Amino acid sequence: MAVRRVAVVGANGKTGRAVTSALHAREVAVTAIGRAELASLPSALEGADALYLIAPNMHEDEPAFVRRILAVARTEGVRRVAYHSVAAPYAPAMPHHVGKAEAENAVRTGSSDWTILQPCAYVQNFVPALRPDDSALRVAYSPRKPFGLVDLADVAEAAATVLLSDTHIGATYELGGPDLVDVHDVARAAGQVLGREVPVSRISVEAWRENDGSNLDSRVRDWLAAMFDYYDEHGLPVGSLPLTVLLGREPTPLEATLRRELRPAR
Ligand SMILES: NC(=O)c1ccc[n+]([C@@H]2O[C@H](COP(=O)([O-])OP(=O)(O)OC[C@H]3O[C@@H](n4cnc5c(N)ncnc54)[C@H](OP(=O)(O)O)[C@@H]3O)[C@@H](O)[C@H]2O)c1
């Protein structure tokens, strides 16, 4: 079936904006569904050929959020669904990953024509810390652990690809960047782009709780602390082959992503 209009749940967030612009680049219309439109979901889904489902970051009950939207999609006859999950969803030490594992099951059992994308953490997550003139990277986990950090623009391009072809129905793709990298690699690549050294420091999770994490809701703080503990032990290594195939090229290298993202605003 030709997909001409995609309803994007979570369209106003970082991921949703990237997916929307990848769809627009392919001349696909987007119905943006943000928090406000969720209240009138049936009418928001009207006329959509497909649904791209992005749950809010660290949602307290992602499986329920996803199930509720899938139920409306079924009623409205939107069969084609792609769900934005995460790499390694079944990681019992990280509650927000487990929420996505359960939500994946809801997608596989509660929609007919589904695809699931499992991206690693985005390179873009580091960008706010890198913007100031005296930027430094301070993390609450080992800066030596490997990650398949991925360019969000590549993830968005992959999302548009899977939505526009039926060949991806029933597929689950893990999406990692071209290399396994650590936080020192991010700092080195940023240093190349910025023309100065970017220092890296590591703080304890307890220090993070008392400083950067202190204004967060206590559940979100606990879930992020659990994520840092997991990263500290395992990182989040993810392979690059599925993304290479979906893009028809190598995923964007770390330094190229940072060069684009750190370009001075005109
Ligand atoms: N960041 C990463 O590295 C990464 C990697 C893999 C997967 N993911 C996943 O990608 C998803 C999106 O992440 P993101 O960083 O793009 O999100 P984000 O920028 O925080 O945006 C999420 C959107 O969710 C909406 N929202 C927030 N709380 C809500 C609530 N209680 N009910 C309904 N809507 C709510 C907001 O919409 P309004 O603006 O309309 O209020 C917001 O724009 C998350 O599920 C995350 O786990 C992220």
The ligand as a Tripos MOL2 file, in Angstrom:
@<TRIPOS>MOLECULE
LIG
   48    52     1     0     0
SMALL
NO_CHARGES

@<TRIPOS>ATOM
      1 N1         17.7070    9.9110   23.1430 N.am      1 LIG1
      2 C1         18.1810    8.7460   22.7580 C.2       1 LIG1
      3 O1         19.3900    8.5440   22.6490 O.2       1 LIG1
      4 C2         17.2220    7.6170   22.4290 C.ar      1 LIG1
      5 C3         17.7190    6.4340   21.8960 C.ar      1 LIG1
      6 C4         16.8310    5.4020   21.5960 C.ar      1 LIG1
      7 C5         15.4770    5.5630   21.8470 C.ar      1 LIG1
      8 N2         15.0360    6.7350   22.3860 N.ar      1 LIG1
      9 C6         13.6030    6.8810   22.6530 C.3       1 LIG1
     10 O2         13.0530    7.8540   21.8000 O.3       1 LIG1
     11 C7         11.8580    8.3590   22.4120 C.3       1 LIG1
     12 C8         11.7950    9.8530   22.2540 C.3       1 LIG1
     13 O3         12.8880   10.4440   22.8720 O.3       1 LIG1
     14 P1         13.1800   11.9860   22.6430 P.3       1 LIG1
     15 O4         14.4290   12.2750   23.3990 O.co2     1 LIG1
     16 O5         13.0790   12.3240   21.2170 O.co2     1 LIG1
     17 O6         11.9500   12.6140   23.3970 O.3       1 LIG1
     18 P2         11.6630   14.1070   23.7620 P.3       1 LIG1
     19 O7         12.4790   15.0630   22.9240 O.co2     1 LIG1
     20 O8         11.7580   14.1960   25.2300 O.co2     1 LIG1
     21 O9         10.1590   14.2870   23.2580 O.3       1 LIG1
     22 C9          9.1290   13.5020   23.6260 C.3       1 LIG1
     23 C10         7.7790   14.1760   23.3760 C.3       1 LIG1
     24 O10         6.8860   13.4480   24.2080 O.3       1 LIG1
     25 C11         5.8500   14.3010   24.6400 C.3       1 LIG1
     26 N3          5.5640   14.0210   26.0500 N.ar      1 LIG1
     27 C12         6.3460   14.2030   27.1300 C.ar      1 LIG1
     28 N4          5.7310   13.7500   28.2360 N.ar      1 LIG1
     29 C13         4.5240   13.2870   27.8330 C.ar      1 LIG1
     30 C14         3.4310   12.6740   28.4910 C.ar      1 LIG1
     31 N5          3.4410   12.4450   29.8080 N.pl3     1 LIG1
     32 N6          2.3780   12.2790   27.7580 N.ar      1 LIG1
     33 C15         2.3730   12.4830   26.4250 C.ar      1 LIG1
     34 N7          3.3520   13.0460   25.7530 N.ar      1 LIG1
     35 C16         4.4260   13.4460   26.4520 C.ar      1 LIG1
     36 C17         6.2700   15.7270   24.4350 C.3       1 LIG1
     37 O11         5.3390   16.1960   23.4690 O.3       1 LIG1
     38 P3          4.7690   17.7080   23.4660 P.3       1 LIG1
     39 O12         5.9650   18.5240   23.0490 O.co2     1 LIG1
     40 O13         3.7080   17.6660   22.4570 O.co2     1 LIG1
     41 O14         4.3130   18.0170   24.8610 O.co2     1 LIG1
     42 C18         7.6740   15.6410   23.8370 C.3       1 LIG1
     43 O15         7.8610   16.5090   22.7480 O.3       1 LIG1
     44 C19        11.8710    7.8890   23.8630 C.3       1 LIG1
     45 O16        10.9500    6.8380   24.0060 O.3       1 LIG1
     46 C20        13.2970    7.3980   24.0540 C.3       1 LIG1
     47 O17        13.3880    6.3780   24.9970 O.3       1 LIG1
     48 C21        15.8660    7.7700   22.6460 C.ar      1 LIG1
@<TRIPOS>BOND
     1     1     2 1
     2     2     3 2
     3     2     4 1
     4     4     5 ar
     5     4    48 ar
     6     5     6 ar
     7     6     7 ar
     8     7     8 ar
     9     8     9 1
    10     8    48 ar
    11     9    10 1
    12     9    46 1
    13    10    11 1
    14    11    12 1
    15    11    44 1
    16    12    13 1
    17    13    14 1
    18    14    15 2
    19    14    16 1
    20    14    17 1
    21    17    18 1
    22    18    19 2
    23    18    20 1
    24    18    21 1
    25    21    22 1
    26    22    23 1
    27    23    24 1
    28    23    42 1
    29    24    25 1
    30    25    26 1
    31    25    36 1
    32    26    27 ar
    33    26    35 ar
    34    27    28 ar
    35    28    29 ar
    36    29    30 ar
    37    29    35 ar
    38    30    31 1
    39    30    32 ar
    40    32    33 ar
    41    33    34 ar
    42    34    35 ar
    43    36    37 1
    44    36    42 1
    45    37    38 1
    46    38    39 2
    47    38    40 1
    48    38    41 1
    49    42    43 1
    50    44    45 1
    51    44    46 1
    52    46    47 1
@<TRIPOS>SUBSTRUCTURE
     1 LIG1         1 GROUP 0 **** ****
